[in-house]
Structure formats: C-alpha cells, structure tokens
Amino acid sequence: MKTFFILSALLAVASPYVYEKCELARVLRNNGLDGFHGYSLANWVCLIQYESSYNTRAIGRNSRAGQIVSSDYGIFQINSYWWCDDGQTQNSRNGCRRSCDDYINDNIADDIQCAKSVVSDPQGMNAWYGWKNNCKIRNLDNFLRECNL
C-alpha cells in the first residue's frame, strides 16, 4: 500500500496540464498575445494546437542522420538550439536566456515571454513548423467562435 501511494504521488507530480482550447485562449489574451506582432489570438491557439496539443510538458526531439540535434519544450515547443539551454544541444544560442526546463511546467508565463521573443524575430510565426504547415494557410476567422471571447 505504501508503494502504491508513493507511485501515485510521483505520477501526479509528473502529469502534464493540458489546456482546453478556450481556456488557453483566455490565458493568452490576458497575457497580451492577441494582436502581438500582428498575429491574432486564433493564430496563437492554432500554433499551440499543432505544436504541443495544449500540453504544458510536451517535449519534441529533432534529429538529423539519427542524431538528436535539438529539442522543443513546453506548450509553445521552444527550441533548444535557438531559444533555451537544455545542457545537451551543442552551440545553443539561448535567445530567451533560460533553461529549457523552465518551459515544461504548468506555469506558462515564462513560455509566453519567450514566445514573444521568437515571434519578434524576423521569421515571426514561421519559426514554428506547426503554424507554418497548418495555420498559416487556413482561414482562422471562426477558429475560436465557440469560446465567446
């Protein structure tokens, strides 16, 4: 029984928080992303849908020739080569000056600040393949209709 309790406690701590779309839209709007650098709130939510499926602790690995070259962290999938330091990616630029571990918890305030830096870069939202391949080409006028924002 004691082992079960400890295992349950560990699983509870390690469980990610997965936002609902409208809940996330409200958080992003309240943190100044609606219209930031000309991108609508729908673009931000769509980006997150395709990058992390609204999961605050998502981690993606990027490989070339079978070798991991960088990783993406958190709800925005912040890249370890360009934007954060994971201690594993060679020659990390660490543009947001933070550890990648900062982006895989349920507090997304620092994730939002880094995402603002990413989108302020000349590539804008094209820095995210999830947005470029799934949202950029779509009419997002009705994407958040059910959210009553």
Buried (B, 14 or more C-beta within 10 A) or exposed (E): EEEEEEEEEEEEEEEBEBBEBBEBBBBBBEBEBBEBEEBBBBBBBBBBBBBBEBBBBBBBEBEEEEEEBBBBBBBBBBBBBBBBBBEEBEEBEBBBEBBBEBBBBEEBEBBBBBBBBBBEEEEBBEBBEBBBEBBBEEEBEEBBEEBEE
